[in-house]
Each structure stands twice: as structure tokens, then as C-alpha cells.
Amino acid sequence: MPSATPEQRDRWESDSDAISYLESRGYLIAKGWTWKKPTPAHVPTSVELDALAYLINEWDFGWLAEDQ
């Protein structure tokens, strides 16, 4: 069941907006709908974390892949 906050829905109008943003930052979708960071040492920004949280809360995506 979708459960993103109203603020997240305002920022990310659709899943494709959040996905496009993450991909533009170098993230890749990995196995199990998790995400791989651009590099193992990359520290996600607050906007990147918000996009990830939106996709998790609204669309049941996974978090960051552990096999970085």
C-alpha cells in the first residue's frame, strides 16, 4: 500500500521522476529492486535519500544494495 508522505509526493510526482533523478546521479537498479551507489565511497545527499525513501514507501523498492 502506498505510504509516501505528502511532501515526498509533492517532490516526486511519479516513480519515473525519482528513478530518473537517481540514475542521473549515477545510481543503478540492482537485483531485488535495490540500488547501487555510483561508487562504494559515495555518500548519498539528502535529496538522493529522499528519492530512495519515496520509492520504498510508495512503490516497495529496496534500499541500497549491500554488495557495493
C-alpha angles and dihedrals in degrees: 000000000000111000108164115141120256088249091055091049090051092051096042110038092186142002090257090059092055093042092049091049093051093045090050087056092053101263119142129203108244135191114309093023091286123137132243116213118235089253131359090248094050114122109211116236121231090256091052090049090049091052090050092048091049092052091048096046098040103031108019096246117159129251126248116323113252096216094076 
